[in-house]
């Protein structure tokens, strides 16, 4: 054996001896030892957990079993540091998530002795017989002194619970402390299983000119741990992360009355941080909703919109005569009054009262993170009484890579009031309008836009011809 090999063996022996000593004197820290808890949750099923615990240490080697931590902890992010002036030197940490079950306990005893207890059904008398567990694959195989049997004819008694089998996820930290006695230490780690989303409920006024908006934070805890009297913070924004296998859970929210906002907002790097202004308890397997914002009388604009496709213009089309749906949108400005603040991404559900005063669901749409002064635009569905029919009236090649296409769009309105429909046509390549029955405007470099008024119970027609080069 070389000198280097001897040193490595000695180091491993010392570490093993330390581990055995520490394990024998393992101290347990539970949720009751928490003095403070802070939970910061990000959009994508990620949370930062910080706990301040009072933990008893001995001078020198310690093995601390930190219980009541998240079952979805990312152990490589865990950190324990002293806050009360002591000095802690981390030696090793293990996240034990192999949980105690009858099957797991049996598997851990393969190659070890157990006691099989049988009960006589006639007399009720019990007999005990030692046996070695040979295998547990697809069933149990037991070796007695004079035979081998499969299956369990009674109960099995175990001498002890294996050290690495826990009744709940536990972070075991082996460290050295410079002083003895209780010290205040902070445990922090990243965890999956905690997620939040913004849900908005809007009620549209009878004349559809205004709406009332209520925002809620829907928080879901499936981390395997509860956090009592925690300081809750939520980060809104798209934080860059290396992808892992954690899944984002989706939960639906229900409509409810307008809330009184309880979240305080501030800027954090390129994100927005929302802090609950009171402690709250987030239990495991619980969905909690907290008021985010409330705004009333927000001016809203309604729009009927017919959108085309750029492939209509790339050749002769013979099947465009069928009816096309006209989308119904509403939009409002995120500024002034009770709004004018960043809106976290989420789903906006819109309601409107009928003639009897009952609020009925009329549509929903998802919004992205929306900054102050931006426009919130929602598609609520397709119009029932407003339809469109489109046909291509000509398509011809003018020159090399130059084509001309003509269309006719007919809009019909079965309502008893006139409506204005916004027609948006995405035209490919470099284009120019050759002829049109109504004047267009440019939405952008690749779209033509018309506003067509359709009379009550009537129709309106748009004819145009466009020349394209590509």
C-alpha positions as CSV (number, residue, x, y, z in Angstrom):
1,X,0.0,0.0,0.0
2,X,1.3,3.4,-1.0
3,X,1.6,6.4,1.5
4,X,-1.2,8.2,-0.4
5,X,-3.4,5.1,-0.2
6,X,-2.7,4.8,3.5
7,X,-3.6,8.4,4.1
8,X,-6.8,8.1,2.1
9,X,-7.8,5.0,4.1
10,X,-7.0,6.8,7.4
11,X,-9.1,9.7,6.4
12,X,-12.0,7.5,5.5
13,X,-11.7,5.6,8.8
14,X,-11.7,8.9,10.7
15,X,-14.8,10.1,8.8
16,X,-16.6,6.8,9.4
17,X,-15.7,7.0,13.1
18,X,-17.0,10.5,13.2
19,X,-20.2,9.5,11.5
20,X,-20.9,6.6,13.8
21,X,-20.2,8.8,16.9
22,X,-22.4,11.6,15.6
23,X,-25.2,9.2,14.6
24,X,-25.3,7.7,18.1
25,X,-25.7,11.2,19.6
26,X,-28.1,12.5,16.9
27,X,-30.2,15.4,18.1
28,X,-33.6,16.2,16.6
29,X,-34.8,19.6,15.7
30,X,-38.5,19.9,15.0
31,X,-41.0,22.6,13.8
32,X,-41.4,23.6,17.5
33,X,-37.8,24.9,17.4
34,X,-38.7,27.5,14.7
35,X,-38.6,31.1,15.9
36,X,-39.1,32.6,12.4
37,X,-40.2,31.3,9.0
38,X,-40.0,33.1,5.7
39,X,-41.4,31.7,2.5
40,X,-40.6,33.4,-0.9
41,X,-42.4,31.8,-3.8
42,X,-41.7,32.2,-7.5
43,X,-44.0,31.6,-10.4
44,X,-42.5,28.3,-11.6
45,X,-43.0,25.9,-8.7
46,X,-40.0,27.2,-6.9
47,X,-39.7,28.6,-3.4
48,X,-37.0,29.8,-1.0
49,X,-37.5,28.7,2.5
50,X,-35.7,30.4,5.4
51,X,-36.2,29.1,9.0
52,X,-34.6,30.4,12.2
53,X,-34.3,27.6,14.8
54,X,-33.0,27.3,18.3
55,X,-30.9,24.2,18.2
56,X,-28.9,22.6,21.1
57,X,-25.3,21.9,20.1
58,X,-22.4,20.2,21.9
59,X,-18.9,21.4,21.7
60,X,-17.2,19.5,18.9
61,X,-18.9,16.9,16.7
62,X,-22.7,17.1,16.2
63,X,-25.3,15.3,14.2
64,X,-28.5,17.3,13.9
65,X,-31.6,15.8,12.3
66,X,-33.7,18.7,11.0
67,X,-37.2,17.5,10.7
68,X,-40.4,19.1,9.2
69,X,-38.5,20.3,6.1
70,X,-39.9,20.2,2.6
71,X,-40.1,16.8,1.1
72,X,-39.2,18.4,-2.3
73,X,-36.2,20.2,-1.0
74,X,-33.3,20.6,-3.3
75,X,-30.6,19.4,-0.9
76,X,-27.7,20.9,-2.9
77,X,-29.1,24.4,-2.0
78,X,-29.4,23.7,1.8
79,X,-27.4,25.9,4.1
80,X,-27.2,26.1,7.9
81,X,-25.4,29.0,9.6
82,X,-25.2,30.3,13.1
83,X,-26.8,33.6,13.9
84,X,-26.0,34.0,17.6
85,X,-22.3,34.5,17.4
86,X,-21.3,30.8,17.5
87,X,-19.2,29.1,14.9
88,X,-20.4,26.1,12.9
89,X,-18.3,24.1,10.5
90,X,-20.2,21.8,8.2
91,X,-18.7,18.4,7.7
92,X,-21.5,16.5,5.8
93,X,-25.2,16.7,5.2
94,X,-27.7,14.1,4.0
95,X,-31.3,14.4,2.9
96,X,-33.1,11.3,4.0
97,X,-36.3,10.9,2.0
98,X,-36.5,7.1,2.2
99,X,-39.7,7.1,4.3
100,X,-40.8,4.4,6.8
101,X,-43.5,2.0,5.5
102,X,-44.1,-1.7,6.3
103,X,-42.6,-2.7,2.9
104,X,-39.5,-0.4,3.3
105,X,-38.9,-1.7,6.8
106,X,-39.0,-5.3,5.5
107,X,-36.6,-4.5,2.7
108,X,-34.1,-2.9,5.0
109,X,-34.1,-6.2,7.0
110,X,-32.9,-8.4,4.1
111,X,-30.1,-10.4,5.5
112,X,-31.1,-9.7,9.1
113,X,-33.1,-11.5,11.7
114,X,-36.7,-10.8,12.6
115,X,-39.2,-12.4,14.9
116,X,-42.3,-14.1,13.3
117,X,-45.3,-14.1,15.7
118,X,-48.1,-16.6,15.1
119,X,-51.5,-16.7,16.8
120,X,-53.4,-19.9,17.3
121,X,-56.9,-19.2,16.0
122,X,-58.4,-21.8,18.4
123,X,-56.7,-20.8,21.6
124,X,-55.4,-17.3,20.9
125,X,-51.9,-18.4,22.1
126,X,-49.0,-16.7,20.5
127,X,-45.7,-18.3,19.5
128,X,-42.5,-16.5,18.5
129,X,-39.9,-17.9,16.1
130,X,-36.7,-16.1,14.8
131,X,-36.2,-16.1,11.0
132,X,-33.8,-14.4,8.5
133,X,-35.2,-12.3,5.7
134,X,-33.7,-13.7,2.5
135,X,-35.6,-11.6,-0.1
136,X,-38.6,-9.3,-0.6
137,X,-38.8,-9.2,-4.4
138,X,-42.5,-9.9,-5.3
139,X,-43.1,-11.3,-1.8
140,X,-41.1,-12.3,1.3
141,X,-38.8,-15.3,1.7
142,X,-37.9,-16.3,5.3
143,X,-35.3,-18.7,6.5
144,X,-36.1,-20.5,9.7
145,X,-33.7,-22.8,11.7
146,X,-35.1,-25.9,9.9
147,X,-36.8,-24.6,6.7
148,X,-37.4,-21.8,4.2
149,X,-40.9,-20.4,3.8
150,X,-42.5,-17.7,1.5
151,X,-45.1,-15.4,2.7
152,X,-45.8,-14.1,6.3
153,X,-47.9,-16.5,8.3
154,X,-48.4,-13.9,11.1
155,X,-46.9,-10.7,12.3
156,X,-43.3,-9.6,12.0
157,X,-41.5,-8.0,14.9
158,X,-38.4,-5.9,14.3
159,X,-35.6,-5.1,16.7
160,X,-35.2,-1.5,15.7
161,X,-35.8,1.0,12.9
162,X,-32.8,1.3,10.5
163,X,-30.9,4.6,10.9
164,X,-31.5,5.7,7.3
165,X,-35.2,5.1,7.3
166,X,-37.2,8.1,8.4
167,X,-40.9,8.6,9.1
168,X,-40.7,11.9,7.3
169,X,-38.2,13.7,5.1
170,X,-35.2,14.8,7.3
171,X,-32.1,16.8,6.6
172,X,-29.2,15.4,8.6
173,X,-26.3,17.7,9.2
174,X,-23.0,16.7,10.6
175,X,-21.0,19.6,11.8
176,X,-18.6,20.9,14.4
177,X,-19.5,23.6,16.9
178,X,-17.1,25.8,18.7
179,X,-19.4,26.1,21.7
180,X,-21.9,24.1,23.6
181,X,-25.5,25.1,24.3
182,X,-28.5,26.3,22.4
183,X,-27.7,28.5,19.4
184,X,-29.9,30.4,16.9
185,X,-29.2,29.1,13.4
186,X,-30.7,29.8,10.0
187,X,-31.7,27.0,7.7
188,X,-32.3,28.1,4.1
189,X,-33.0,26.0,0.9
190,X,-34.8,26.0,-2.4
191,X,-37.8,23.7,-2.8
192,X,-40.3,22.6,-5.3
193,X,-43.9,21.9,-4.5
194,X,-44.9,25.5,-3.7
195,X,-46.4,27.6,-6.5
196,X,-48.5,30.7,-6.9
197,X,-50.5,32.4,-9.6
198,X,-52.6,35.5,-10.0
199,X,-56.3,35.1,-10.7
200,X,-58.5,38.0,-11.7
201,X,-62.2,38.4,-11.6
202,X,-63.8,41.2,-13.6
203,X,-67.4,42.3,-13.7
204,X,-68.5,44.1,-16.9
205,X,-71.0,46.9,-16.5
206,X,-74.4,46.7,-18.1
207,X,-73.5,49.2,-20.9
208,X,-70.1,47.4,-21.3
209,X,-68.2,50.7,-20.9
210,X,-66.6,49.9,-17.5
211,X,-65.6,47.0,-15.4
212,X,-64.7,46.2,-11.8
213,X,-61.5,44.2,-11.3
214,X,-60.4,42.1,-8.3
215,X,-57.1,40.3,-8.2
216,X,-56.2,37.3,-6.1
217,X,-53.1,35.3,-5.4
218,X,-53.8,31.6,-5.5
219,X,-51.1,29.8,-3.5
220,X,-50.7,26.0,-3.5
221,X,-48.5,24.0,-1.1
222,X,-47.7,20.4,-2.1
223,X,-44.2,20.4,-0.6
224,X,-44.8,17.9,2.2
225,X,-44.3,20.5,5.0
226,X,-46.4,23.2,6.7
227,X,-45.1,26.7,7.5
228,X,-46.8,28.3,10.5
229,X,-46.9,32.1,11.0
230,X,-44.6,32.6,8.0
231,X,-43.6,35.8,6.3
232,X,-44.9,35.3,2.8
233,X,-43.4,36.9,-0.3
234,X,-44.2,36.3,-4.0
235,X,-41.9,37.1,-6.9
236,X,-43.5,38.1,-10.2
237,X,-41.3,37.7,-13.2
238,X,-39.6,35.1,-15.4
239,X,-36.6,34.0,-13.4
240,X,-34.0,32.1,-15.5
241,X,-33.5,28.6,-14.2
242,X,-31.7,25.5,-15.3
243,X,-34.5,23.1,-16.2
244,X,-35.2,20.2,-13.8
245,X,-38.0,17.7,-13.4
246,X,-40.2,19.6,-11.1
247,X,-43.6,20.1,-12.5
248,X,-45.8,23.1,-12.3
249,X,-49.2,22.4,-10.8
250,X,-52.3,24.1,-12.3
251,X,-55.2,25.1,-10.2
252,X,-58.5,26.8,-11.1
253,X,-59.8,29.7,-9.0
254,X,-63.5,30.5,-8.3
255,X,-65.2,33.8,-8.7
256,X,-65.6,35.8,-5.5
257,X,-66.3,39.2,-4.1
258,X,-63.9,42.1,-4.5
259,X,-61.1,41.8,-2.0
260,X,-59.3,44.3,0.2
261,X,-55.6,44.2,-1.0
262,X,-53.2,42.8,1.5
263,X,-50.0,42.7,-0.6
264,X,-47.3,45.4,-0.6
265,X,-45.4,45.7,-3.8
266,X,-41.8,46.7,-4.4
267,X,-39.2,46.5,-7.2
268,X,-36.6,43.6,-6.9
269,X,-34.0,43.5,-9.6
270,X,-36.0,43.1,-12.9
271,X,-38.9,41.5,-11.0
272,X,-41.7,42.7,-8.7
273,X,-41.9,41.5,-5.1
274,X,-45.2,41.2,-3.3
275,X,-45.1,40.9,0.5
276,X,-48.1,39.9,2.6
277,X,-48.4,42.5,5.4
278,X,-49.2,39.9,8.1
279,X,-47.9,36.5,9.0
280,X,-49.9,33.6,7.5
281,X,-49.9,29.8,7.9
282,X,-49.5,27.7,4.8
283,X,-50.4,24.1,5.5
284,X,-49.3,21.1,3.4
285,X,-51.8,20.1,0.7
286,X,-53.6,23.5,1.0
287,X,-54.6,26.1,-1.5
288,X,-54.8,29.6,-0.1
289,X,-56.0,32.8,-1.7
290,X,-54.9,36.2,-0.7
291,X,-56.2,39.6,-1.9
292,X,-53.9,41.3,-4.4
293,X,-55.7,44.3,-5.8
294,X,-59.2,45.9,-6.3
295,X,-60.2,48.5,-8.8
296,X,-63.7,49.7,-9.8
297,X,-65.1,51.7,-12.7
298,X,-62.2,50.9,-15.0
299,X,-62.9,52.3,-18.5
300,X,-63.0,49.4,-21.0
301,X,-63.2,49.2,-24.8
302,X,-65.0,46.5,-26.7
303,X,-63.9,45.3,-30.1
304,X,-65.2,43.0,-32.8
305,X,-62.2,41.6,-34.7
306,X,-61.9,39.6,-37.9
307,X,-58.3,38.4,-38.5
308,X,-57.1,36.8,-41.7
309,X,-54.1,34.5,-42.5
310,X,-51.1,35.3,-44.6
311,X,-51.5,32.1,-46.5
312,X,-54.6,33.4,-48.1
313,X,-52.4,35.6,-50.3
314,X,-49.9,33.0,-51.5
315,X,-52.0,31.4,-54.2
316,X,-55.4,30.9,-55.7
317,X,-57.9,29.9,-53.0
318,X,-61.2,28.2,-53.7
319,X,-62.5,27.4,-50.2
320,X,-62.6,30.8,-48.4
321,X,-66.3,31.4,-48.9
322,X,-67.3,29.6,-45.7
323,X,-68.3,31.7,-42.7
324,X,-65.6,33.1,-40.5
325,X,-66.0,33.7,-36.8
326,X,-65.6,37.3,-35.5
327,X,-63.8,37.5,-32.2
328,X,-65.0,39.6,-29.3
329,X,-62.3,41.4,-27.3
330,X,-62.2,43.9,-24.5
331,X,-59.2,46.0,-23.4
332,X,-58.4,48.5,-20.8
333,X,-55.4,50.6,-19.8
334,X,-53.4,49.6,-16.8
335,X,-53.0,53.1,-15.5
336,X,-54.6,55.7,-13.3
337,X,-57.1,55.4,-10.5
338,X,-56.9,52.1,-8.6
339,X,-54.8,50.4,-11.3
340,X,-51.5,51.7,-12.6
341,X,-49.4,48.9,-11.0
342,X,-47.6,45.8,-12.4
343,X,-50.1,42.9,-12.9
344,X,-48.6,39.4,-12.5
345,X,-49.4,37.0,-15.2
346,X,-52.6,34.9,-14.7
347,X,-56.1,34.3,-15.9
348,X,-58.8,37.0,-16.1
349,X,-62.3,35.7,-15.8
350,X,-65.1,38.1,-16.9
351,X,-68.7,38.1,-15.7
352,X,-71.7,40.2,-16.5
353,X,-75.1,40.5,-14.8
354,X,-78.3,39.5,-16.6
355,X,-81.6,41.4,-16.4
356,X,-82.3,39.7,-13.1
357,X,-79.0,40.7,-11.5
358,X,-77.3,37.3,-11.7
359,X,-73.6,37.5,-12.7
360,X,-72.9,35.1,-15.5
361,X,-69.5,33.9,-16.9
362,X,-68.9,35.4,-20.3
363,X,-65.3,34.4,-21.0
364,X,-61.7,34.3,-19.8
365,X,-58.2,34.9,-21.2
366,X,-54.6,34.7,-19.9
367,X,-52.4,37.7,-19.5
368,X,-48.7,37.9,-19.3
369,X,-46.8,40.0,-16.8
370,X,-48.2,43.5,-17.6
371,X,-46.3,46.6,-16.6
372,X,-47.8,49.9,-15.5
373,X,-49.4,51.9,-18.4
374,X,-49.6,48.9,-20.7
375,X,-52.9,47.8,-22.3
376,X,-54.6,44.6,-21.1
377,X,-56.3,42.9,-23.9
378,X,-58.7,39.9,-23.4
379,X,-60.4,37.7,-25.9
380,X,-63.7,36.6,-24.4
381,X,-65.1,34.4,-27.3
382,X,-66.7,34.7,-30.7
383,X,-69.7,36.8,-31.6
384,X,-73.0,34.9,-32.1
385,X,-74.8,37.6,-34.2
386,X,-71.9,39.0,-36.2
387,X,-70.6,36.8,-39.0
388,X,-68.1,37.2,-41.9
389,X,-67.8,35.5,-45.3
390,X,-64.7,35.8,-47.4
391,X,-63.9,35.0,-51.0
392,X,-60.9,35.5,-53.3
393,X,-62.1,37.2,-56.5
394,X,-58.9,37.0,-58.4
395,X,-55.2,35.9,-58.2
396,X,-52.7,36.6,-61.0
397,X,-49.0,36.8,-61.6
398,X,-47.9,40.3,-62.7
399,X,-44.2,39.8,-63.2
400,X,-41.4,37.6,-61.8
401,X,-42.1,37.3,-58.0
402,X,-44.9,39.9,-58.3
403,X,-48.5,38.8,-57.6
404,X,-51.8,40.5,-57.3
405,X,-54.7,39.1,-55.2
406,X,-58.3,40.5,-54.7
407,X,-60.7,39.7,-52.0
408,X,-64.3,40.4,-51.0
409,X,-65.3,40.3,-47.3
410,X,-69.0,40.4,-46.4
411,X,-70.0,41.2,-42.7
412,X,-73.5,40.5,-41.4
413,X,-75.0,41.8,-38.2
414,X,-78.1,40.3,-36.7
415,X,-78.1,42.6,-33.7
416,X,-80.6,45.4,-33.3
417,X,-77.8,48.0,-33.0
418,X,-75.0,48.8,-35.4
419,X,-71.5,47.4,-34.7
420,X,-68.0,48.3,-35.9
421,X,-65.7,45.4,-36.9
422,X,-62.0,45.7,-37.1
423,X,-60.6,43.7,-40.1
424,X,-57.0,42.8,-39.8
425,X,-55.3,41.3,-42.9
426,X,-51.7,40.0,-42.6
427,X,-50.2,40.5,-46.0
428,X,-46.9,38.7,-46.8
429,X,-43.8,40.2,-48.5
430,X,-43.6,43.8,-49.8
431,X,-47.1,45.0,-50.6
432,X,-49.2,47.9,-51.8
433,X,-52.9,48.4,-51.9
434,X,-54.0,48.6,-55.6
435,X,-57.8,49.2,-55.0
436,X,-60.1,49.2,-52.0
437,X,-63.8,50.1,-51.3
438,X,-62.8,51.7,-48.0
439,X,-59.5,53.3,-46.9
440,X,-57.2,51.1,-44.9
441,X,-54.5,51.9,-42.3
442,X,-51.3,50.0,-41.6
443,X,-51.3,48.1,-38.4
444,X,-47.7,47.3,-38.9
445,X,-45.4,46.6,-41.9
446,X,-47.2,43.4,-42.7
447,X,-50.9,44.1,-42.0
448,X,-53.7,46.2,-43.4
449,X,-56.5,47.3,-41.1
450,X,-60.0,48.5,-41.8
451,X,-62.8,49.6,-39.5
452,X,-66.2,48.6,-41.0
453,X,-69.5,49.8,-39.6
454,X,-72.2,47.1,-40.0
455,X,-75.8,48.4,-39.7
456,X,-78.3,46.8,-37.4
457,X,-79.8,43.8,-39.1
458,X,-77.8,44.5,-42.2
459,X,-74.6,43.8,-44.0
460,X,-71.4,45.6,-45.1
461,X,-68.9,44.6,-47.8
462,X,-65.2,45.3,-48.1
463,X,-63.5,44.8,-51.5
464,X,-59.8,45.3,-52.0
465,X,-56.9,44.3,-54.2
466,X,-53.3,44.0,-53.1
467,X,-50.0,43.6,-55.0
468,X,-47.2,41.6,-53.4
469,X,-43.6,41.0,-54.1
470,X,-41.6,38.2,-52.6
